[in-house]
Amino acid sequence: MRLAQACGLYTPRILTRRKARRIRHVMTQNQQQLAEYFSGFGAPDRLGLDRPFAEEPHVARWRHYKRQAGGGEGLFRVLQSRLPQLCIPQKVGISSSPAYARVMRQGQPFEDKDFAGRLALDCSEALELTIPGHFAGALPVLQTPHREDFLRLIRAIGGRCEPKTYPEGMHAMCIGGINNWDRVRVLKDQWQQGEVEKVPGESWGAALKRFAQQQPGLIRDRVLVLHTAPYGSVDHSLVPGVSDPSGWLTASSTLRLEHEFTHYATTRFHGAMRSNMLDELIADCMGFVAALGAFSAQLFCRCMGMTSEGQAPEGSRARLYMEGFDDRAMEQILATTLKAASNLEQALELQAVRSAGPELFFALTALTLPAMASPEGVDLIEAELKGRGR
């Protein structure tokens, strides 16, 4: 045996055993990943009994911006005077420049000469600011029909002014953690006047650091940025109950808004905004019901770029929510999602659900994707809807 080992006669068996262990390890990892992916939301952190949720602190300040813009100053000009990131030209490496650091990290005023100009929109007159209410709480919403202006806005507000590229099918972004130096200045005035907690002997720099760590909502904002476009790049002729392009464009704006607010609701009630097919199914369901009065599994698949057989070609929206999984795992996720969507459509039709709201939201977030997709899925969804008064 020693001679055989020395000659390497057992090497194939050893390699096979090692390969088998690696395969088992990978399979176990995949199973754990899938189990976590399919785990759902669990019980909400907040029961939502005080609906609508109290607004986050920044919303009042954005109402102030809206009033200023309505006074004839121009919306984008008002926003640039308050949010310097909307002034910074978008160039590769700009976020690493000393000028960027002075403005965005130290709060110094924006100067055109430091950046050789300032950001401009092609259609600034088409930019709109609304602050719609929602059971999860109101949020500022910036919306434009101009695609390049939409990209400029999300790069400025959420991308550190770098000219990053985004998927063609992306028409909305909920951006949180936005540093608002206008609100920092307001907070400093309040601190100096003793209107907010002031620790004896504490400098303003130390106070600002304390606020940033303990009460970030006092200086950081959350905004929805939307592009006016057909939802999921789907043609109006494929949408049930829609007869013309303008009708679908209007419905798409309502759908997209409710979709993003649903993600916001999962953040406020469940403490998570995840990249997951369950989250997308629930958000699309809420959006479809709000915009069209019904949920269509077929339309959901079209908007996700999925085929009726549960395939997701390269570049489809569905693949964005399955990153990190191999083809076999993706097939399982897609098959589960397809069945869950079908069961969801049937359950909502049986319960005659025609409007979106907190009852529908809490019923859907109480379930997992595999539960919705199970043979008992329709009954489970119906039971949740009935239990919440739908």
C-alpha positions, 0 to 999 in steps of 0.5 A: 500500500505504501508503494501504491501510495508513493506511486500515486495509485490512490490519488484519483480516489482522494481527488474524487473524495475531495471533489465530493466534499466540495460539491456537498459543501457548495450544495449546502451553501446553496440550500442555506442561501435559498432558505434565507432568500425564501425566509420572508419578513416575519412579524413586523417591527411595528404593528402599524396601529398608528397608521399613517406612520409619522413622517420622517423629519426631512419631509417638512423641509422638502415642503418648504422647498416646494413652497419656495419653488412655487413662488417663482424661483424655479424648482431645480434652482431652489434645490441647487441652492439647498443641496450642493450635490445637485450643482456638482458636474458629473465626471469620473473621479469627482467624488475623490477630488478636494473640491468635492470633499470641501463641499460634501464632507465639510459643508463649505459653499459650492463655487462654480470656479472650483468645479469649472461649472455646475450641473444643468438639466436638459428639461429643468422646467419639466421636473416636478416635486410632489409629497404624496401621503402614504400609510408608511409616511409621506416622502418627497418625490422628484419626477421627470419625463426626461431620461438623462435628467432622471439619471443625472438626478440619481447620480447626484443624489445617490451616486456621489456625482459619478457618471455611473451607468444604470440598466435601461429598464430602471425608472425609479430609485428610493434613495436614503441617507442623503446628506442635506447641508441645508438641514445641518445649518438649520440644526446648528441654529437650533443647537445654538439657540438651545432648541435641541439637546446641547451637552455642556462644553460640547463644540458644534463639531462634536454635537454634529457627530453625535446627531449623525450617530444617534439621530441621523434623521435630523440631517439625512433625507430620503427621496423617491426619484421617478422617470415617467415611462411605461412600466417594465418597458411593456407596451400598452397593448399588452396591459389588461384594461388599457386602450392607449399609450397615454393611459398606460403612461399615467397608470405606470406613474401610479404603479411605480409610485406605489411600488416604491412606497411599498418598499418604503413600507417594508423598511419602516414596518419590517426594517428591511428593503431587500433585493428579493423576488418576494419584495418585488411581487408584493410591490408590483401587486400593490402597484398593479392594484393601485393603478389598474384595480387588479393584479395580473400574473401575466403582466407581472411576468412581462414587467419582470422580463420573465417568460410564461415558462419561468425563464429570465433571459440575460438583461431581464429585470428579474435577474437583478433580484437573483444575483449570486445564485447559480442557474439551478437556484435561479430556476427554482426561484423563478418557478416558485415566483411564477406559481406564487404570482398565479396563486396571488392573482386567483386569491385576490380575484376570489376576494374581490380586492380592488384597492391597495392599502395597509390591509393588503400590504400586511396580508402579503408580507405575512407570507413567504414566497414558497407558502404563496406558491404551495398547493395551499397558496390560494387558501393561505393568501385568502386566509390572510386577506380575510383575517385583515378585513379584506 
